[in-house]
Amino acid sequence: MNTSPSSLRRSESSRRATLDAALDLCTERGYGRVTIEAIAARAGVSKKTIYRWWPSKSAVLLEAFTEMLVSATPFIDTGDIAQDLRTHITGAVRVLAVPPFGPAYAGILSELHHDDELAETVRTQLIDPRFEEAVGRLRSAQEQGQIPPGADLRLAVEMLYGPVYYRHVLRKPMQDEEEVGALVDHVLRSLGAVGRPASQP
């Protein structure tokens, strides 16, 4: 396989064009009307090129959505777990609340019920890694004394994300910043969290 710098640049350019085209089409037409043929035409690449990298339009949109979600929702550690979770959850809400990412992810989720391969891809490439990162951020707060040792961190992550995806899937209005803050505070209280240690400024 040719892996020269020019070849790699062409491949990345085609990949980026494909992802952007898929998102643009999802915004313009809605998830259900997006096709591989339309993506290829908009991106200026062949269907063969797309199928070399992705098995379906859902996989294309999943990669585009995952890239945006990861960049918009970093797991920062300022030493204040409440504020860090508010920042993180607010970022996720903003991604899900607007086209093309919200509609694209809703379309992907609708496909999971009859596409086992896609369901496995969503779990392994998006859900599981993000879940473990969230648990890791809570564990760091636990080690800093902000969350009690016996707290169920994995359940806490489900409590944080559950209401966000509930609203997204049912197309209810997404949380505003005040509601995100209330959600985070409620989950931390349920863990017996004490907030930022008194020894920190």
Sequence and secondary structure as in RCSB ss.txt:
>XXXX:A:sequence
MNTSPSSLRRSESSRRATLDAALDLCTERGYGRVTIEAIAARAGVSKKTIYRWWPSKSAVLLEAFTEMLVSATPF
IDTGDIAQDLRTHITGAVRVLAVPPFGPAYAGILSELHHDDELAETVRTQLIDPRFEEAVGRLRSAQEQGQIPPG
ADLRLAVEMLYGPVYYRHVLRKPMQDEEEVGALVDHVLRSLGAVGRPASQP
>XXXX:A:secstr
    HHHHHHHHHHHHHHHHHHHHHHHHH GGG  HHHHHHHHT  HHHHHHH SSHHHHHHHHHHHHHHHHS  
  SS HHHHHHHHHHHHHHHHHSTTHHHHHHHHHHHGGG HHHHHHHIIIIIHHHHHHHHHHHHHHHHTTSS TT
  HHHHHHHHHHHHHHHHHTT     HHHHHHHHHHHHHHHT   S TT  
